[in-house]
Amino acid sequence: MTEENKIHWLPRRLKEVGKTKVGLAKELGINQARLSDLENGEWRFQVSHVKKAAEYLEFDRTAFLDFLSGDITEDELWHSEKPLKISDEDIRLLSAIRDIIPRQAREETPDVVENSSQPAKIPPTNNGRSR
């Protein structure tokens, strides 16, 4: 296997996120030797592995897939931001807030007064001058 075919990003990423090849292999349900084959350029992730691998390696799934398919560079993958995961509890809270705000806005809106077509009466001011 030539050096140019070897995969260098996997050990780097595992080190960055504090995880292991053993853990990745377990997550993917494959033998750890497969990851060595991947590093040597002799095997590629299967479609069924992409989502789990991206999550384990803490990459944005779309960016990881783009990287694996050659659409973005390794540098672009490293600098892609993973979307924040919103917990189920936060989603429920946001939904409750969304439901409350329109109701509250309706309650705080003053009743609409019909235009009486009379000119407004503006009280005279003395502009600080005494009479």
Backbone hydrogen bonds in HBPLUS format (Angstrom, degrees):
<---DONOR---> <-ACCEPTOR-->    atom                        ^
c    i                          cat <-CA-CA->   ^        H-A-AA   ^      H-
h    n   atom  resd res      DA  || num        DHA   H-A  angle D-A-AA Bond
n    s   type  num  typ     dist DA aas  dist angle  dist       angle   num
A0005-ASN N   A0002-THR O   3.14 MM   3  5.59 146.9  2.26 109.1 117.9     1
A0006-LYS N   A0003-GLU O   3.14 MM   3  5.37 154.8  2.21 106.4 114.1     2
A0007-ILE N   A0039-GLU O   2.60 MM  32  4.42 164.0  1.62 133.8 139.3     3
A0013-ARG N   A0009-TRP O   2.87 MM   4  6.02 160.4  1.91 153.0 158.2     4
A0014-LEU N   A0010-LEU O   2.93 MM   4  6.12 169.3  1.94 160.0 162.9     5
A0015-LYS N   A0011-PRO O   3.04 MM   4  6.15 158.0  2.09 144.6 150.1     6
A0016-GLU N   A0012-ARG O   2.98 MM   4  6.26 157.2  2.04 147.2 153.8     7
A0017-VAL N   A0013-ARG O   2.99 MM   4  6.25 158.4  2.04 159.0 162.8     8
A0019-LYS N   A0014-LEU O   2.89 MM   5  4.99 161.0  1.92 148.5 150.5     9
A0018-GLY N   A0015-LYS O   3.23 MM   3  5.00 152.4  2.31  96.5 104.7    10
A0024-LEU N   A0020-THR O   3.01 MM   4  6.33 156.2  2.07 143.7 150.4    11
A0025-ALA N   A0021-LYS O   2.81 MM   4  5.96 166.6  1.82 152.7 156.4    12
A0026-LYS N   A0022-VAL O   2.96 MM   4  6.15 157.5  2.01 146.1 152.6    13
A0027-GLU N   A0023-GLY O   2.87 MM   4  6.08 158.8  1.91 146.7 152.8    14
A0028-LEU N   A0024-LEU O   2.91 MM   4  6.15 152.3  1.98 151.5 158.8    15
A0029-GLY N   A0025-ALA O   2.85 MM   4  5.88 120.6  2.20 137.5 153.3    16
A0030-ILE N   A0025-ALA O   2.96 MM   5  5.12 162.3  1.99 146.8 149.2    17
A0029-GLY N   A0026-LYS O   3.14 MM   3  4.96 138.3  2.32  92.9 105.0    18
A0034-ARG N   A0031-ASN O   2.92 MM   3  5.55 146.6  2.03 115.9 124.7    19
A0035-LEU N   A0032-GLN O   3.01 MM   3  5.41 131.0  2.25 106.3 118.1    20
A0036-SER N   A0033-ALA O   3.11 MM   3  5.05 121.4  2.47  92.8 107.6    21
A0037-ASP N   A0033-ALA O   2.96 MM   4  6.34 150.9  2.04 145.8 154.2    22
A0038-LEU N   A0034-ARG O   2.83 MM   4  6.18 145.3  1.95 142.2 152.6    23
A0039-GLU N   A0035-LEU O   2.89 MM   4  6.15 160.2  1.93 145.7 150.1    24
A0040-ASN N   A0036-SER O   2.96 MM   4  6.19 141.3  2.12 141.7 152.4    25
A0042-GLU N   A0037-ASP O   2.75 MM   5  4.94 154.3  1.82 161.5 154.8    26
A0041-GLY N   A0038-LEU O   2.99 MM   3  5.10 160.6  2.03 107.7 113.0    27
A0049-HIS N   A0046-GLN O   2.84 MM   3  5.28 155.2  1.90 114.5 122.9    28
A0050-VAL N   A0047-VAL O   3.32 MM   3  5.54 146.8  2.43 105.9 114.2    29
A0053-ALA N   A0049-HIS O   2.82 MM   4  5.86 162.0  1.86 162.3 168.4    30
A0054-ALA N   A0050-VAL O   2.88 MM   4  6.00 164.6  1.91 153.9 158.2    31
A0055-GLU N   A0051-LYS O   3.00 MM   4  6.23 163.1  2.03 151.4 156.0    32
A0056-TYR N   A0052-LYS O   2.90 MM   4  6.05 163.3  1.93 149.1 154.1    33
A0057-LEU N   A0053-ALA O   2.84 MM   4  5.94 160.0  1.88 151.6 157.3    34
A0058-GLU N   A0054-ALA O   2.89 MM   4  5.80 103.9  2.48 133.2 150.2    35
A0059-PHE N   A0054-ALA O   2.85 MM   5  4.94 165.5  1.87 147.3 149.9    36
A0058-GLU N   A0055-GLU O   3.15 MM   3  4.86 152.8  2.22  95.8 103.8    37
A0064-PHE N   A0060-ASP O   2.89 MM   4  6.07 158.4  1.94 156.3 163.1    38
A0065-LEU N   A0061-ARG O   2.97 MM   4  6.17 161.3  2.00 149.5 154.0    39
A0066-ASP N   A0062-THR O   2.89 MM   4  6.13 159.8  1.93 149.4 155.6    40
A0067-PHE N   A0063-ALA O   2.84 MM   4  6.07 150.5  1.92 146.2 154.4    41
A0068-LEU N   A0064-PHE O   2.90 MM   4  6.19 165.2  1.92 153.0 156.5    42
A0069-SER N   A0065-LEU O   2.96 MM   4  6.14 146.0  2.07 146.7 155.8    43
A0071-ASP N   A0066-ASP O   2.75 MM   5  4.95 139.9  1.91 161.5 157.9    44
A0070-GLY N   A0067-PHE O   3.00 MM   3  5.08 155.1  2.06 103.8 111.7    45
A0077-LEU N   A0073-THR O   2.97 MM   4  6.29 151.6  2.05 147.0 155.1    46
A0078-TRP N   A0074-GLU O   2.95 MM   4  6.24 160.0  1.99 152.2 156.9    47
A0079-HIS N   A0075-ASP O   3.11 MM   4  6.32 139.9  2.27 141.4 151.8    48
A0080-SER N   A0077-LEU O   3.20 MM   3  5.23 161.3  2.23 103.0 108.7    49
A0091-ILE N   A0087-SER O   2.99 MM   4  6.34 153.5  2.07 149.8 157.5    50
A0092-ARG N   A0088-ASP O   2.99 MM   4  6.28 156.9  2.04 147.8 153.4    51
A0093-LEU N   A0089-GLU O   2.96 MM   4  6.22 155.9  2.02 146.1 153.2    52
A0094-LEU N   A0090-ASP O   2.83 MM   4  6.05 162.1  1.86 151.7 156.2    53
A0095-SER N   A0091-ILE O   2.93 MM   4  6.10 153.9  2.00 145.7 153.0    54
A0096-ALA N   A0092-ARG O   2.97 MM   4  6.20 155.4  2.03 146.2 152.7    55
A0097-ILE N   A0093-LEU O   2.94 MM   4  6.22 157.3  2.00 149.8 156.1    56
A0098-ARG N   A0094-LEU O   2.90 MM   4  6.09 159.7  1.94 146.6 152.3    57
A0099-ASP N   A0095-SER O   2.97 MM   4  6.21 148.9  2.07 144.1 152.4    58
A0100-ILE N   A0096-ALA O   2.96 MM   4  6.18 145.0  2.08 144.6 154.2    59
A0101-ILE N   A0097-ILE O   2.95 MM   4  6.06 170.0  1.96 163.3 163.9    60
A0104-GLN N   A0100-ILE O   2.84 MM   4  6.00 165.6  1.86 163.9 168.8    61
A0105-ALA N   A0101-ILE O   2.84 MM   4  5.96 160.8  1.88 157.2 162.4    62
A0106-ARG N   A0102-PRO O   3.02 MM   4  6.22 150.6  2.11 143.0 150.2    63
A0107-GLU N   A0103-ARG O   3.00 MM   4  6.30 152.6  2.08 147.3 155.1    64
A0108-GLU N   A0104-GLN O   2.95 MM   4  6.17 146.4  2.07 149.1 157.9    65
A0109-THR N   A0105-ALA O   3.12 MM   4  6.09 126.3  2.42 138.7 150.1    66
A0129-ARG N   A0126-ASN O   2.81 MM   3  5.39 168.1  1.82 126.6 130.3    67
